[in-house]
Amino acid sequence: MRVGRHIHLSVDERDIRAWIGQMHPVILVIFDAQNDRAYWIHIQAYFRSVDPDTGPNIRMYRTIRIPVKNRMNRSAMMNFAEEKNMIYH
């Protein structure tokens, strides 16, 4: 659901725990079919920004706020590729 400059997405606590525990970056993408647009959020960075100690407080953050400025486009894909290359090279 879009609220102002963010899309609010409720997620299961088990998914959050799995995502933030990953060694590799987790990019969550949500598709708005009505407007033919996709938006993304870097999960680990998101949770570090809202609360560095997310683990004990995870129930407070079950709604992820994805900025609408995070449009999935060529530039975003290039940034993801660069991040992947830094990890694997």
PDB file of N, CA, C and O in Angstrom:
ATOM      1  N   MET A   1       0.841  -1.167   0.000  1.00  0.00           N
ATOM      2  CA  MET A   1       0.000   0.000   0.000  1.00  0.00           C
ATOM      3  C   MET A   1       0.897   1.245   0.000  1.00  0.00           C
ATOM      4  O   MET A   1       1.839   1.339   0.787  1.00  0.00           O
ATOM      5  N   ARG A   2       0.601   2.176  -0.869  1.00  0.00           N
ATOM      6  CA  ARG A   2       1.391   3.403  -0.938  1.00  0.00           C
ATOM      7  C   ARG A   2       0.864   4.416   0.070  1.00  0.00           C
ATOM      8  O   ARG A   2      -0.333   4.696   0.141  1.00  0.00           O
ATOM      9  N   VAL A   3       1.799   4.953   0.843  1.00  0.00           N
ATOM     10  CA  VAL A   3       1.481   5.989   1.820  1.00  0.00           C
ATOM     11  C   VAL A   3       2.490   7.115   1.614  1.00  0.00           C
ATOM     12  O   VAL A   3       3.637   7.012   2.050  1.00  0.00           O
ATOM     13  N   GLY A   4       2.065   8.187   0.952  1.00  0.00           N
ATOM     14  CA  GLY A   4       2.979   9.300   0.699  1.00  0.00           C
ATOM     15  C   GLY A   4       4.116   8.885  -0.214  1.00  0.00           C
ATOM     16  O   GLY A   4       3.898   8.436  -1.339  1.00  0.00           O
ATOM     17  N   ARG A   5       5.324   9.043   0.283  1.00  0.00           N
ATOM     18  CA  ARG A   5       6.515   8.738  -0.523  1.00  0.00           C
ATOM     19  C   ARG A   5       7.074   7.344  -0.258  1.00  0.00           C
ATOM     20  O   ARG A   5       8.227   7.055  -0.580  1.00  0.00           O
ATOM     21  N   HIS A   6       6.246   6.486   0.330  1.00  0.00           N
ATOM     22  CA  HIS A   6       6.674   5.118   0.638  1.00  0.00           C
ATOM     23  C   HIS A   6       5.592   4.116   0.268  1.00  0.00           C
ATOM     24  O   HIS A   6       4.404   4.434   0.222  1.00  0.00           O
ATOM     25  N   ILE A   7       6.038   2.911   0.010  1.00  0.00           N
ATOM     26  CA  ILE A   7       5.138   1.771  -0.133  1.00  0.00           C
ATOM     27  C   ILE A   7       5.319   0.942   1.128  1.00  0.00           C
ATOM     28  O   ILE A   7       6.440   0.569   1.474  1.00  0.00           O
ATOM     29  N   HIS A   8       4.241   0.660   1.800  1.00  0.00           N
ATOM     30  CA  HIS A   8       4.293  -0.122   3.034  1.00  0.00           C
ATOM     31  C   HIS A   8       3.977  -1.574   2.700  1.00  0.00           C
ATOM     32  O   HIS A   8       2.963  -1.879   2.072  1.00  0.00           O
ATOM     33  N   LEU A   9       4.861  -2.455   3.129  1.00  0.00           N
ATOM     34  CA  LEU A   9       4.707  -3.870   2.852  1.00  0.00           C
ATOM     35  C   LEU A   9       4.860  -4.644   4.155  1.00  0.00           C
ATOM     36  O   LEU A   9       5.908  -4.578   4.798  1.00  0.00           O
ATOM     37  N   SER A  10       3.829  -5.371   4.544  1.00  0.00           N
ATOM     38  CA  SER A  10       3.911  -6.210   5.745  1.00  0.00           C
ATOM     39  C   SER A  10       4.556  -7.532   5.372  1.00  0.00           C
ATOM     40  O   SER A  10       4.198  -8.154   4.371  1.00  0.00           O
ATOM     41  N   VAL A  11       5.514  -7.952   6.193  1.00  0.00           N
ATOM     42  CA  VAL A  11       6.225  -9.201   5.925  1.00  0.00           C
ATOM     43  C   VAL A  11       6.248 -10.056   7.190  1.00  0.00           C
ATOM     44  O   VAL A  11       6.110  -9.554   8.306  1.00  0.00           O
ATOM     45  N   ASP A  12       6.422 -11.324   6.990  1.00  0.00           N
ATOM     46  CA  ASP A  12       6.465 -12.277   8.085  1.00  0.00           C
ATOM     47  C   ASP A  12       7.786 -12.134   8.842  1.00  0.00           C
ATOM     48  O   ASP A  12       8.849 -11.975   8.242  1.00  0.00           O
ATOM     49  N   GLU A  13       7.697 -12.194  10.146  1.00  0.00           N
ATOM     50  CA  GLU A  13       8.875 -12.079  10.999  1.00  0.00           C
ATOM     51  C   GLU A  13       9.940 -13.123  10.648  1.00  0.00           C
ATOM     52  O   GLU A  13      11.135 -12.834  10.706  1.00  0.00           O
ATOM     53  N   ARG A  14       9.511 -14.326  10.287  1.00  0.00           N
ATOM     54  CA  ARG A  14      10.477 -15.383   9.921  1.00  0.00           C
ATOM     55  C   ARG A  14      11.260 -15.006   8.678  1.00  0.00           C
ATOM     56  O   ARG A  14      12.450 -15.306   8.576  1.00  0.00           O
ATOM     57  N   ASP A  15      10.599 -14.345   7.724  1.00  0.00           N
ATOM     58  CA  ASP A  15      11.306 -13.903   6.518  1.00  0.00           C
ATOM     59  C   ASP A  15      12.341 -12.843   6.857  1.00  0.00           C
ATOM     60  O   ASP A  15      13.463 -12.873   6.351  1.00  0.00           O
ATOM     61  N   ILE A  16      11.955 -11.903   7.718  1.00  0.00           N
ATOM     62  CA  ILE A  16      12.896 -10.845   8.111  1.00  0.00           C
ATOM     63  C   ILE A  16      14.124 -11.455   8.758  1.00  0.00           C
ATOM     64  O   ILE A  16      15.252 -11.087   8.429  1.00  0.00           O
ATOM     65  N   ARG A  17      13.911 -12.379   9.669  1.00  0.00           N
ATOM     66  CA  ARG A  17      15.052 -13.015  10.344  1.00  0.00           C
ATOM     67  C   ARG A  17      15.963 -13.732   9.336  1.00  0.00           C
ATOM     68  O   ARG A  17      17.188 -13.664   9.439  1.00  0.00           O
ATOM     69  N   ALA A  18      15.358 -14.410   8.377  1.00  0.00           N
ATOM     70  CA  ALA A  18      16.159 -15.109   7.360  1.00  0.00           C
ATOM     71  C   ALA A  18      16.926 -14.111   6.496  1.00  0.00           C
ATOM     72  O   ALA A  18      18.103 -14.318   6.201  1.00  0.00           O
ATOM     73  N   TRP A  19      16.270 -13.042   6.097  1.00  0.00           N
ATOM     74  CA  TRP A  19      16.911 -12.056   5.213  1.00  0.00           C
ATOM     75  C   TRP A  19      18.071 -11.340   5.893  1.00  0.00           C
ATOM     76  O   TRP A  19      19.147 -11.211   5.309  1.00  0.00           O
ATOM     77  N   ILE A  20      17.860 -10.872   7.126  1.00  0.00           N
ATOM     78  CA  ILE A  20      18.937 -10.105   7.763  1.00  0.00           C
ATOM     79  C   ILE A  20      20.090 -11.005   8.187  1.00  0.00           C
ATOM     80  O   ILE A  20      21.183 -10.517   8.471  1.00  0.00           O
ATOM     81  N   GLY A  21      19.858 -12.303   8.233  1.00  0.00           N
ATOM     82  CA  GLY A  21      20.919 -13.239   8.574  1.00  0.00           C
ATOM     83  C   GLY A  21      21.760 -13.676   7.381  1.00  0.00           C
ATOM     84  O   GLY A  21      22.738 -14.405   7.550  1.00  0.00           O
ATOM     85  N   GLN A  22      21.397 -13.246   6.194  1.00  0.00           N
ATOM     86  CA  GLN A  22      22.129 -13.649   4.992  1.00  0.00           C
ATOM     87  C   GLN A  22      23.484 -12.963   4.906  1.00  0.00           C
ATOM     88  O   GLN A  22      23.623 -11.797   5.276  1.00  0.00           O
ATOM     89  N   MET A  23      24.471 -13.683   4.421  1.00  0.00           N
ATOM     90  CA  MET A  23      25.792 -13.117   4.215  1.00  0.00           C
ATOM     91  C   MET A  23      25.800 -12.196   2.989  1.00  0.00           C
ATOM     92  O   MET A  23      26.514 -11.194   2.961  1.00  0.00           O
ATOM     93  N   HIS A  24      25.010 -12.543   1.992  1.00  0.00           N
ATOM     94  CA  HIS A  24      24.944 -11.769   0.755  1.00  0.00           C
ATOM     95  C   HIS A  24      23.775 -10.794   0.813  1.00  0.00           C
ATOM     96  O   HIS A  24      22.811 -11.024   1.543  1.00  0.00           O
ATOM     97  N   PRO A  25      23.855  -9.708   0.052  1.00  0.00           N
ATOM     98  CA  PRO A  25      22.763  -8.723   0.075  1.00  0.00           C
ATOM     99  C   PRO A  25      21.431  -9.332  -0.372  1.00  0.00           C
ATOM    100  O   PRO A  25      21.378 -10.135  -1.304  1.00  0.00           O
ATOM    101  N   VAL A  26      20.380  -8.937   0.303  1.00  0.00           N
ATOM    102  CA  VAL A  26      19.026  -9.341  -0.077  1.00  0.00           C
ATOM    103  C   VAL A  26      18.319  -8.087  -0.567  1.00  0.00           C
ATOM    104  O   VAL A  26      18.183  -7.109   0.167  1.00  0.00           O
ATOM    105  N   ILE A  27      17.872  -8.130  -1.818  1.00  0.00           N
ATOM    106  CA  ILE A  27      17.142  -7.021  -2.421  1.00  0.00           C
ATOM    107  C   ILE A  27      15.695  -7.471  -2.584  1.00  0.00           C
ATOM    108  O   ILE A  27      15.408  -8.418  -3.317  1.00  0.00           O
ATOM    109  N   LEU A  28      14.793  -6.786  -1.897  1.00  0.00           N
ATOM    110  CA  LEU A  28      13.374  -7.084  -2.003  1.00  0.00           C
ATOM    111  C   LEU A  28      12.778  -6.188  -3.081  1.00  0.00           C
ATOM    112  O   LEU A  28      12.957  -4.970  -3.055  1.00  0.00           O
ATOM    113  N   VAL A  29      12.074  -6.793  -4.023  1.00  0.00           N
ATOM    114  CA  VAL A  29      11.448  -6.044  -5.119  1.00  0.00           C
ATOM    115  C   VAL A  29       9.947  -6.274  -5.048  1.00  0.00           C
ATOM    116  O   VAL A  29       9.484  -7.407  -4.922  1.00  0.00           O
ATOM    117  N   ILE A  30       9.197  -5.186  -5.131  1.00  0.00           N
ATOM    118  CA  ILE A  30       7.746  -5.274  -5.154  1.00  0.00           C
ATOM    119  C   ILE A  30       7.261  -4.639  -6.459  1.00  0.00           C
ATOM    120  O   ILE A  30       7.750  -3.587  -6.871  1.00  0.00           O
ATOM    121  N   PHE A  31       6.292  -5.297  -7.100  1.00  0.00           N
ATOM    122  CA  PHE A  31       5.798  -4.840  -8.400  1.00  0.00           C
ATOM    123  C   PHE A  31       4.394  -4.260  -8.250  1.00  0.00           C
ATOM    124  O   PHE A  31       3.503  -4.896  -7.688  1.00  0.00           O
ATOM    125  N   ASP A  32       4.215  -3.054  -8.759  1.00  0.00           N
ATOM    126  CA  ASP A  32       2.916  -2.381  -8.785  1.00  0.00           C
ATOM    127  C   ASP A  32       2.330  -2.618 -10.174  1.00  0.00           C
ATOM    128  O   ASP A  32       2.647  -1.890 -11.115  1.00  0.00           O
ATOM    129  N   ALA A  33       1.484  -3.623 -10.302  1.00  0.00           N
ATOM    130  CA  ALA A  33       0.945  -4.018 -11.610  1.00  0.00           C
ATOM    131  C   ALA A  33       0.054  -2.938 -12.223  1.00  0.00           C
ATOM    132  O   ALA A  33       0.041  -2.766 -13.442  1.00  0.00           O
ATOM    133  N   GLN A  34      -0.683  -2.217 -11.397  1.00  0.00           N
ATOM    134  CA  GLN A  34      -1.557  -1.170 -11.922  1.00  0.00           C
ATOM    135  C   GLN A  34      -0.781  -0.091 -12.655  1.00  0.00           C
ATOM    136  O   GLN A  34      -1.233   0.431 -13.674  1.00  0.00           O
ATOM    137  N   ASN A  35       0.392   0.238 -12.129  1.00  0.00           N
ATOM    138  CA  ASN A  35       1.202   1.307 -12.718  1.00  0.00           C
ATOM    139  C   ASN A  35       2.409   0.788 -13.483  1.00  0.00           C
ATOM    140  O   ASN A  35       3.211   1.576 -13.984  1.00  0.00           O
ATOM    141  N   ASP A  36       2.547  -0.548 -13.580  1.00  0.00           N
ATOM    142  CA  ASP A  36       3.654  -1.171 -14.301  1.00  0.00           C
ATOM    143  C   ASP A  36       5.015  -0.651 -13.824  1.00  0.00           C
ATOM    144  O   ASP A  36       5.872  -0.272 -14.622  1.00  0.00           O
ATOM    145  N   ARG A  37       5.185  -0.647 -12.495  1.00  0.00           N
ATOM    146  CA  ARG A  37       6.433  -0.174 -11.891  1.00  0.00           C
ATOM    147  C   ARG A  37       6.866  -1.144 -10.811  1.00  0.00           C
ATOM    148  O   ARG A  37       6.047  -1.823 -10.192  1.00  0.00           O
ATOM    149  N   ALA A  38       8.166  -1.195 -10.600  1.00  0.00           N
ATOM    150  CA  ALA A  38       8.713  -2.013  -9.524  1.00  0.00           C
ATOM    151  C   ALA A  38       9.583  -1.128  -8.645  1.00  0.00           C
ATOM    152  O   ALA A  38      10.192  -0.164  -9.110  1.00  0.00           O
ATOM    153  N   TYR A  39       9.627  -1.476  -7.365  1.00  0.00           N
ATOM    154  CA  TYR A  39      10.403  -0.739  -6.379  1.00  0.00           C
ATOM    155  C   TYR A  39      11.245  -1.733  -5.595  1.00  0.00           C
ATOM    156  O   TYR A  39      10.874  -2.898  -5.450  1.00  0.00           O
ATOM    157  N   TRP A  40      12.380  -1.264  -5.090  1.00  0.00           N
ATOM    158  CA  TRP A  40      13.296  -2.169  -4.402  1.00  0.00           C
ATOM    159  C   TRP A  40      13.744  -1.573  -3.075  1.00  0.00           C
ATOM    160  O   TRP A  40      13.655  -0.368  -2.840  1.00  0.00           O
ATOM    161  N   ILE A  41      14.231  -2.472  -2.216  1.00  0.00           N
ATOM    162  CA  ILE A  41      14.846  -2.065  -0.953  1.00  0.00           C
ATOM    163  C   ILE A  41      15.933  -3.092  -0.603  1.00  0.00           C
ATOM    164  O   ILE A  41      15.724  -4.299  -0.726  1.00  0.00           O
ATOM    165  N   HIS A  42      17.078  -2.598  -0.174  1.00  0.00           N
ATOM    166  CA  HIS A  42      18.179  -3.453   0.290  1.00  0.00           C
ATOM    167  C   HIS A  42      17.849  -3.792   1.744  1.00  0.00           C
ATOM    168  O   HIS A  42      17.937  -2.935   2.622  1.00  0.00           O
ATOM    169  N   ILE A  43      17.476  -5.025   1.987  1.00  0.00           N
ATOM    170  CA  ILE A  43      16.932  -5.430   3.283  1.00  0.00           C
ATOM    171  C   ILE A  43      17.899  -5.207   4.441  1.00  0.00           C
ATOM    172  O   ILE A  43      17.523  -4.595   5.441  1.00  0.00           O
ATOM    173  N   GLN A  44      19.126  -5.685   4.330  1.00  0.00           N
ATOM    174  CA  GLN A  44      20.047  -5.545   5.456  1.00  0.00           C
ATOM    175  C   GLN A  44      20.327  -4.071   5.763  1.00  0.00           C
ATOM    176  O   GLN A  44      20.359  -3.676   6.928  1.00  0.00           O
ATOM    177  N   ALA A  45      20.529  -3.262   4.726  1.00  0.00           N
ATOM    178  CA  ALA A  45      20.782  -1.833   4.932  1.00  0.00           C
ATOM    179  C   ALA A  45      19.558  -1.160   5.550  1.00  0.00           C
ATOM    180  O   ALA A  45      19.688  -0.295   6.417  1.00  0.00           O
ATOM    181  N   TYR A  46      18.383  -1.557   5.105  1.00  0.00           N
ATOM    182  CA  TYR A  46      17.150  -0.982   5.652  1.00  0.00           C
ATOM    183  C   TYR A  46      17.063  -1.234   7.153  1.00  0.00           C
ATOM    184  O   TYR A  46      16.798  -0.311   7.924  1.00  0.00           O
ATOM    185  N   PHE A  47      17.280  -2.461   7.565  1.00  0.00           N
ATOM    186  CA  PHE A  47      17.145  -2.764   8.986  1.00  0.00           C
ATOM    187  C   PHE A  47      18.273  -2.160   9.811  1.00  0.00           C
ATOM    188  O   PHE A  47      18.065  -1.836  10.980  1.00  0.00           O
ATOM    189  N   ARG A  48      19.456  -2.002   9.238  1.00  0.00           N
ATOM    190  CA  ARG A  48      20.521  -1.290   9.957  1.00  0.00           C
ATOM    191  C   ARG A  48      20.139   0.173  10.152  1.00  0.00           C
ATOM    192  O   ARG A  48      20.488   0.777  11.166  1.00  0.00           O
ATOM    193  N   SER A  49      19.426   0.741   9.189  1.00  0.00           N
ATOM    194  CA  SER A  49      19.073   2.162   9.294  1.00  0.00           C
ATOM    195  C   SER A  49      17.938   2.406  10.285  1.00  0.00           C
ATOM    196  O   SER A  49      17.924   3.443  10.949  1.00  0.00           O
ATOM    197  N   VAL A  50      16.992   1.484  10.400  1.00  0.00           N
ATOM    198  CA  VAL A  50      15.881   1.709  11.328  1.00  0.00           C
ATOM    199  C   VAL A  50      16.240   1.319  12.755  1.00  0.00           C
ATOM    200  O   VAL A  50      15.742   1.918  13.709  1.00  0.00           O
ATOM    201  N   ASP A  51      17.097   0.323  12.903  1.00  0.00           N
ATOM    202  CA  ASP A  51      17.478  -0.120  14.244  1.00  0.00           C
ATOM    203  C   ASP A  51      18.633  -1.103  14.129  1.00  0.00           C
ATOM    204  O   ASP A  51      18.443  -2.241  13.698  1.00  0.00           O
ATOM    205  N   PRO A  52      19.830  -0.670  14.513  1.00  0.00           N
ATOM    206  CA  PRO A  52      20.985  -1.578  14.408  1.00  0.00           C
ATOM    207  C   PRO A  52      20.811  -2.870  15.206  1.00  0.00           C
ATOM    208  O   PRO A  52      21.438  -3.882  14.894  1.00  0.00           O
ATOM    209  N   ASP A  53      19.968  -2.837  16.226  1.00  0.00           N
ATOM    210  CA  ASP A  53      19.719  -4.023  17.052  1.00  0.00           C
ATOM    211  C   ASP A  53      18.363  -4.622  16.722  1.00  0.00           C
ATOM    212  O   ASP A  53      17.574  -4.920  17.618  1.00  0.00           O
ATOM    213  N   THR A  54      18.096  -4.796  15.441  1.00  0.00           N
ATOM    214  CA  THR A  54      16.783  -5.270  14.988  1.00  0.00           C
ATOM    215  C   THR A  54      16.405  -6.592  15.627  1.00  0.00           C
ATOM    216  O   THR A  54      15.236  -6.799  15.954  1.00  0.00           O
ATOM    217  N   GLY A  55      17.348  -7.484  15.812  1.00  0.00           N
ATOM    218  CA  GLY A  55      17.042  -8.814  16.329  1.00  0.00           C
ATOM    219  C   GLY A  55      16.030  -8.831  17.458  1.00  0.00           C
ATOM    220  O   GLY A  55      14.961  -9.424  17.314  1.00  0.00           O
ATOM    221  N   PRO A  56      16.346  -8.185  18.594  1.00  0.00           N
ATOM    222  CA  PRO A  56      15.411  -8.235  19.711  1.00  0.00           C
ATOM    223  C   PRO A  56      14.119  -7.460  19.445  1.00  0.00           C
ATOM    224  O   PRO A  56      13.098  -7.734  20.075  1.00  0.00           O
ATOM    225  N   ASN A  57      14.152  -6.504  18.530  1.00  0.00           N
ATOM    226  CA  ASN A  57      12.996  -5.637  18.291  1.00  0.00           C
ATOM    227  C   ASN A  57      12.286  -5.950  16.977  1.00  0.00           C
ATOM    228  O   ASN A  57      11.533  -5.115  16.476  1.00  0.00           O
ATOM    229  N   ILE A  58      12.505  -7.110  16.423  1.00  0.00           N
ATOM    230  CA  ILE A  58      12.051  -7.405  15.068  1.00  0.00           C
ATOM    231  C   ILE A  58      10.541  -7.257  14.894  1.00  0.00           C
ATOM    232  O   ILE A  58      10.090  -6.887  13.810  1.00  0.00           O
ATOM    233  N   ARG A  59       9.766  -7.529  15.903  1.00  0.00           N
ATOM    234  CA  ARG A  59       8.300  -7.422  15.771  1.00  0.00           C
ATOM    235  C   ARG A  59       7.856  -5.989  15.498  1.00  0.00           C
ATOM    236  O   ARG A  59       6.795  -5.760  14.917  1.00  0.00           O
ATOM    237  N   MET A  60       8.670  -5.033  15.917  1.00  0.00           N
ATOM    238  CA  MET A  60       8.328  -3.626  15.701  1.00  0.00           C
ATOM    239  C   MET A  60       8.449  -3.234  14.227  1.00  0.00           C
ATOM    240  O   MET A  60       7.882  -2.223  13.811  1.00  0.00           O
ATOM    241  N   TYR A  61       9.171  -4.009  13.444  1.00  0.00           N
ATOM    242  CA  TYR A  61       9.511  -3.612  12.076  1.00  0.00           C
ATOM    243  C   TYR A  61       8.958  -4.562  11.026  1.00  0.00           C
ATOM    244  O   TYR A  61       9.591  -4.763   9.990  1.00  0.00           O
ATOM    245  N   ARG A  62       7.809  -5.144  11.265  1.00  0.00           N
ATOM    246  CA  ARG A  62       7.241  -6.088  10.310  1.00  0.00           C
ATOM    247  C   ARG A  62       6.663  -5.399   9.092  1.00  0.00           C
ATOM    248  O   ARG A  62       6.357  -6.066   8.104  1.00  0.00           O
ATOM    249  N   THR A  63       6.505  -4.090   9.129  1.00  0.00           N
ATOM    250  CA  THR A  63       6.089  -3.336   7.955  1.00  0.00           C
ATOM    251  C   THR A  63       7.303  -2.619   7.404  1.00  0.00           C
ATOM    252  O   THR A  63       7.881  -1.754   8.062  1.00  0.00           O
ATOM    253  N   ILE A  64       7.681  -2.980   6.202  1.00  0.00           N
ATOM    254  CA  ILE A  64       8.837  -2.371   5.553  1.00  0.00           C
ATOM    255  C   ILE A  64       8.353  -1.184   4.738  1.00  0.00           C
ATOM    256  O   ILE A  64       7.357  -1.278   4.020  1.00  0.00           O
ATOM    257  N   ARG A  65       9.061  -0.069   4.854  1.00  0.00           N
ATOM    258  CA  ARG A  65       8.712   1.146   4.125  1.00  0.00           C
ATOM    259  C   ARG A  65       9.700   1.314   2.971  1.00  0.00           C
ATOM    260  O   ARG A  65      10.871   1.628   3.186  1.00  0.00           O
ATOM    261  N   ILE A  66       9.221   1.103   1.750  1.00  0.00           N
ATOM    262  CA  ILE A  66      10.065   1.192   0.556  1.00  0.00           C
ATOM    263  C   ILE A  66       9.865   2.568  -0.075  1.00  0.00           C
ATOM    264  O   ILE A  66       8.748   2.893  -0.479  1.00  0.00           O
ATOM    265  N   PRO A  67      10.913   3.381  -0.170  1.00  0.00           N
ATOM    266  CA  PRO A  67      10.762   4.697  -0.795  1.00  0.00           C
ATOM    267  C   PRO A  67      10.377   4.565  -2.271  1.00  0.00           C
ATOM    268  O   PRO A  67      10.948   3.747  -2.992  1.00  0.00           O
ATOM    269  N   VAL A  68       9.411   5.367  -2.718  1.00  0.00           N
ATOM    270  CA  VAL A  68       9.006   5.292  -4.123  1.00  0.00           C
ATOM    271  C   VAL A  68      10.115   5.787  -5.041  1.00  0.00           C
ATOM    272  O   VAL A  68      10.068   5.537  -6.246  1.00  0.00           O
ATOM    273  N   LYS A  69      11.111   6.483  -4.500  1.00  0.00           N
ATOM    274  CA  LYS A  69      12.257   6.895  -5.325  1.00  0.00           C
ATOM    275  C   LYS A  69      13.126   5.690  -5.703  1.00  0.00           C
ATOM    276  O   LYS A  69      13.947   5.785  -6.615  1.00  0.00           O
ATOM    277  N   ASN A  70      12.952   4.563  -5.011  1.00  0.00           N
ATOM    278  CA  ASN A  70      13.715   3.347  -5.301  1.00  0.00           C
ATOM    279  C   ASN A  70      13.059   2.571  -6.442  1.00  0.00           C
ATOM    280  O   ASN A  70      12.636   1.429  -6.261  1.00  0.00           O
ATOM    281  N   ARG A  71      12.978   3.191  -7.605  1.00  0.00           N
ATOM    282  CA  ARG A  71      12.383   2.526  -8.761  1.00  0.00           C
ATOM    283  C   ARG A  71      13.357   1.502  -9.321  1.00  0.00           C
ATOM    284  O   ARG A  71      14.557   1.754  -9.420  1.00  0.00           O
ATOM    285  N   MET A  72      12.827   0.356  -9.681  1.00  0.00           N
ATOM    286  CA  MET A  72      13.657  -0.661 -10.325  1.00  0.00           C
ATOM    287  C   MET A  72      13.824  -0.231 -11.774  1.00  0.00           C
ATOM    288  O   MET A  72      12.862  -0.184 -12.542  1.00  0.00           O
ATOM    289  N   ASN A  73      15.056   0.079 -12.129  1.00  0.00           N
ATOM    290  CA  ASN A  73      15.361   0.516 -13.487  1.00  0.00           C
ATOM    291  C   ASN A  73      16.794   0.093 -13.816  1.00  0.00           C
ATOM    292  O   ASN A  73      17.449  -0.594 -13.032  1.00  0.00           O
ATOM    293  N   ARG A  74      17.255   0.508 -14.966  1.00  0.00           N
ATOM    294  CA  ARG A  74      18.598   0.115 -15.417  1.00  0.00           C
ATOM    295  C   ARG A  74      19.667   0.569 -14.416  1.00  0.00           C
ATOM    296  O   ARG A  74      20.589  -0.186 -14.109  1.00  0.00           O
ATOM    297  N   SER A  75      19.546   1.775 -13.918  1.00  0.00           N
ATOM    298  CA  SER A  75      20.526   2.304 -12.975  1.00  0.00           C
ATOM    299  C   SER A  75      20.576   1.455 -11.699  1.00  0.00           C
ATOM    300  O   SER A  75      21.658   1.136 -11.207  1.00  0.00           O
ATOM    301  N   ALA A  76      19.415   1.094 -11.171  1.00  0.00           N
ATOM    302  CA  ALA A  76      19.373   0.249  -9.975  1.00  0.00           C
ATOM    303  C   ALA A  76      20.027  -1.099 -10.256  1.00  0.00           C
ATOM    304  O   ALA A  76      20.793  -1.604  -9.434  1.00  0.00           O
ATOM    305  N   MET A  77      19.727  -1.682 -11.411  1.00  0.00           N
ATOM    306  CA  MET A  77      20.317  -2.977 -11.757  1.00  0.00           C
ATOM    307  C   MET A  77      21.838  -2.885 -11.874  1.00  0.00           C
ATOM    308  O   MET A  77      22.550  -3.801 -11.463  1.00  0.00           O
ATOM    309  N   MET A  78      22.333  -1.783 -12.432  1.00  0.00           N
ATOM    310  CA  MET A  78      23.781  -1.594 -12.539  1.00  0.00           C
ATOM    311  C   MET A  78      24.412  -1.490 -11.145  1.00  0.00           C
ATOM    312  O   MET A  78      25.488  -2.037 -10.908  1.00  0.00           O
ATOM    313  N   ASN A  79      23.752  -0.798 -10.241  1.00  0.00           N
ATOM    314  CA  ASN A  79      24.259  -0.696  -8.867  1.00  0.00           C
ATOM    315  C   ASN A  79      24.298  -2.061  -8.190  1.00  0.00           C
ATOM    316  O   ASN A  79      25.255  -2.374  -7.481  1.00  0.00           O
ATOM    317  N   PHE A  80      23.265  -2.877  -8.403  1.00  0.00           N
ATOM    318  CA  PHE A  80      23.253  -4.225  -7.835  1.00  0.00           C
ATOM    319  C   PHE A  80      24.408  -5.051  -8.399  1.00  0.00           C
ATOM    320  O   PHE A  80      25.069  -5.788  -7.667  1.00  0.00           O
ATOM    321  N   ALA A  81      24.644  -4.922  -9.708  1.00  0.00           N
ATOM    322  CA  ALA A  81      25.733  -5.663 -10.354  1.00  0.00           C
ATOM    323  C   ALA A  81      27.087  -5.235  -9.789  1.00  0.00           C
ATOM    324  O   ALA A  81      27.959  -6.075  -9.564  1.00  0.00           O
ATOM    325  N   GLU A  82      27.266  -3.942  -9.561  1.00  0.00           N
ATOM    326  CA  GLU A  82      28.524  -3.446  -8.994  1.00  0.00           C
ATOM    327  C   GLU A  82      28.725  -3.988  -7.584  1.00  0.00           C
ATOM    328  O   GLU A  82      29.829  -4.392  -7.219  1.00  0.00           O
ATOM    329  N   GLU A  83      27.672  -3.994  -6.807  1.00  0.00           N
ATOM    330  CA  GLU A  83      27.770  -4.525  -5.445  1.00  0.00           C
ATOM    331  C   GLU A  83      28.124  -6.006  -5.471  1.00  0.00           C
ATOM    332  O   GLU A  83      28.955  -6.465  -4.687  1.00  0.00           O
ATOM    333  N   LYS A  84      27.492  -6.751  -6.371  1.00  0.00           N
ATOM    334  CA  LYS A  84      27.805  -8.181  -6.511  1.00  0.00           C
ATOM    335  C   LYS A  84      29.262  -8.369  -6.888  1.00  0.00           C
ATOM    336  O   LYS A  84      29.937  -9.241  -6.341  1.00  0.00           O
ATOM    337  N   ASN A  85      29.758  -7.558  -7.823  1.00  0.00           N
ATOM    338  CA  ASN A  85      31.152  -7.682  -8.254  1.00  0.00           C
ATOM    339  C   ASN A  85      32.131  -7.385  -7.120  1.00  0.00           C
ATOM    340  O   ASN A  85      33.195  -8.000  -7.044  1.00  0.00           O
ATOM    341  N   MET A  86      31.784  -6.452  -6.245  1.00  0.00           N
ATOM    342  CA  MET A  86      32.666  -6.159  -5.105  1.00  0.00           C
ATOM    343  C   MET A  86      32.724  -7.349  -4.152  1.00  0.00           C
ATOM    344  O   MET A  86      33.758  -7.598  -3.532  1.00  0.00           O
ATOM    345  N   ILE A  87      31.629  -8.076  -4.033  1.00  0.00           N
ATOM    346  CA  ILE A  87      31.591  -9.229  -3.125  1.00  0.00           C
ATOM    347  C   ILE A  87      32.377 -10.402  -3.700  1.00  0.00           C
ATOM    348  O   ILE A  87      33.114 -11.068  -2.973  1.00  0.00           O
ATOM    349  N   TYR A  88      32.228 -10.658  -4.981  1.00  0.00           N
ATOM    350  CA  TYR A  88      32.798 -11.860  -5.577  1.00  0.00           C
ATOM    351  C   TYR A  88      34.143 -11.677  -6.238  1.00  0.00           C
ATOM    352  O   TYR A  88      34.712 -12.640  -6.752  1.00  0.00           O
ATOM    353  N   HIS A  89      34.663 -10.469  -6.239  1.00  0.00           N
ATOM    354  CA  HIS A  89      35.999 -10.265  -6.858  1.00  0.00           C
ATOM    355  C   HIS A  89      36.982  -9.730  -5.887  1.00  0.00           C
ATOM    356  O   HIS A  89      38.139  -9.505  -6.241  1.00  0.00           O
TER     357      HIS A  89
END
